Amino acid sequence: MPRETVGAFNRQSFDDVISGRYEDFPFELYEARLWEGSGKSETIAFKGVIVAFETIEPFPGTLVAARKAGKVAHFFRSMFASKMQELSSGVEDLDESYEFRTDNVKAARPLVTGRMAQALTWLRETWPYDQARVALSGSDGFLLMPRSKNFFELPDIAQPIDYNRHVAPMISDLGAMLATAALVRKIGAKDESVG
């Protein structure tokens, strides 16, 4: 996963992991916590679910849609940054909250102003928890869905499991994540291969 997707972190932990197939594409889903520091001086870079998948068409480079950095972080990133350049989607509310960065501006521009902007707009309407992030790197695609609580958390062992209260919402969110990953993996595809 491109580092620019979450920013700096030097510690990581993973909880539940699921791999399988959804609508004929393989995926891996991880509950992850990525952070920098230790003890009392921890800064969370990401906490939630990461869905990794193969894209329909490889992206020739790296393209990231991530949370817009603060002015100080943006200054240092531009000062010490690698070959990643910033783009605009042309959608005002997306450009206010997202940073689009790539090492291949020519290939990224039509995606950022087209299917990626559409997917992120849809995501903002359907994922109620926090701002999702997307990264494409060659054939690898990543969808990061922030969530503060444990995604697969069930009640205490002493409490009976109620399907409608405990399981159904989890299944609904899982379905939404995989449907979103299916949409995101089509971002760089040619129209005839999207069907």
N, C-alpha and C positions, 0 to 999 in steps of 0.2 A: 504494500500500500504506500503510495507516495506520502512522504513526510509532511508535505504542505497541507494535506487534508486535515490534520489535527494540530499541527504545530509541534513545539518542542515537548518531548517526554523522555524520561530515562527509566521509567518503571512501568510495568504492565502486568495485569492479571486477567485471566480468562475464566469464565464460569461455564455455563452450559454451552455445548457445541452441537449443532445439528448439521448433517449433510444429507442431501437428497436431490430429488428432481422435482421441478415445478414447470408445468407446461413444456416439457421436453428440454429443459435446460438444467444442468447440474448447478448446485449452489452449496455454499457452506455458510452457516450462520453462527456467529460467536457473540456471546455476551462478553463485553470487554470493558476494562477500566484502564485508561492510559493516563499517567500523571508524571509530574516532575517534582523532584525533591523527596524528602522523607520526613516522617514524624510530623512535627507541628508546622513545617513550612512546605506543605504539599500544595501543588497547583494542578487541578484536574484539567487535562487536555481534552479528554472524551470519556464519557460513561454512557453506555447503551448497547445497542446491537449493531454489529457489522455484518452485512451480507456481501459475500465475495462470489463472483460469477464470471463466466467467460462472455465477452461481448460478441455480438453477431459479426461485426466488422472490427478488426483491430484499429486502434487509434495510433497514428504514427507519431508517438511521443507520449507526453503526459499532459492531462487536462484535469484541473481540480476546481470544484465549486465548493468553497468553504466559508465559514462565518467570517464576516469582515473584521479585520484586525483593527485594534485601536491605533491612534496616530503614532504612538511611540513604537509599537511593534511593527507597524507598517514602515516607519522610517528605518529601523534596524534591518528589517527584511530586505528593503530595497538597497540598503547600503552593502549588506553582506550576501545578498541573494545570489543564487546561481543564475542559470539561464532562463528562469521562469519570468514571463512577462504578464502583465495584467491586461485583461480585456473587459469590455462592457457588453452586457446583454441587450441594452437598448430598452429594457423594461425597468422603469424608474424604481419601483418598490423592490425589485430583485437586486438592482445595483446598489441600493442603500443598505442591504443586509448581507449580500454575498460578494466575495472576491472571486473572480474567475482568473486563474493563473495557468499558463501553459508554456511549454518549450517549443511549440509549433503553432504560431499564430495563424498562419495560412489555413491549416487544417482545422483549427479550433473555432475560428470566427463563425462559420456557418452553423456549427453545432451550438455554440453559446447563444447565438441570436435566434436559433430555431428550436430544435427538439429539446435541448437541455433547458432552455428557458421555460418551455411548455411543461416539462417534467417537474421542474422545481416549483412552478406556479401551482401545479396540481398537488404536489407534496405539501405545500404550505396549507392547502385547504383540507387535506386528509390526515395529516399527522399532527395531532393536537399537542404533543409534548414539548418539542423544542425544534430548532432549525436543523433539518437534515443536511447531509453533506454528500457529495458525489465525487468520485475520482475514476478516471480512465487512464490506463497505462498499458499500451500495447493491446493485448487480448484480455487483460485483466480489468474487471470492473468492480467497484466498491461502492456500496451504499451504506452510509452511517446514519443510524436513526437514534438520536440521543434519547435517553430515558433514565430518570433518576432512580427509580426503584428496580429491583430484580425482575426481569421480564417474566421468567418462569416460576416466580414465587407462588407457592401454595400455602394454605394456612398451616398453623402449628399442627403437629401430629395428633394432638388431642381433639382438634376440631374436625368435624366431618366435612368432607369436600362437597360443596354444592356446585353442580355443573353450571347452572346459569350465572352464579356469582363469581366462581373461581376459574372455570375452564373455558366457557364460551367467550369471554372477553379476550383471553389469551389467544384462542384460535382465530378470532376475528382480526386481532392485531398482526398475528403471524401471516394470515392471508393477505392483509394490506401490504405488509413489508415485501412479500414475494411478488405480489402484483406490481408493486412499484419497481422492484428489481427487474422484472420482466420488461417494464417500460423503459427503464434506464439502459438496459442492455441493447435497446434498439436505437439509442441516440445517434450513433455513427453509421447506422446501416443504410444502404441504398434502399429507395422506396420499394423496389421489386422484391427485396429479401425480407421485408418487414411483415408481410402477410401472415 
